Amino acid sequence: MRLDYWVLGRDQLGSDDFAAFEKELSERRARTGTKIPDWKDLDHVHARFLQGRDVFLTWDRAILGLAGEFQSRFGIVVARPDDFLRSWDG
């Protein structure tokens, strides 16, 4: 939480859809042993989602491995910073 940032009446506590996704990832790891991002990394993406951000830049391989799922489920483009800059026409 940051002073002068939070606005009363705007839910920033969490997304049920994102929480369900985290639960699915945990179950997937239990079933298959697949490496998934830890809770701190997922919290970073979750916070950006709650803030309405549509791009998340990272070098974290576990998060990058879920880029397609973040895009299709939440509309968040997950990319390496250098790859994103190369693809950006701005």
TAQUIUR-V59286 format. One record per run of one state. SS is the DSSP state (H for helix, E for strand, L for the rest). FROM is the first residue (numbers start at 1). LEN is the number of residues. If there is no record, write none. Layout:
BEGIN
ss=(SS	SS)
from=(FROM	FROM)
len=(LEN	LEN)
END
This chain:
BEGIN
ss=(L	H	L	H	L	E	L	H	L	H	L	E	L	H	L)
from=(1	16	33	39	51	55	58	61	65	67	75	77	80	81	88)
len=(15	17	6	12	4	3	3	4	2	8	2	3	1	7	3)
END
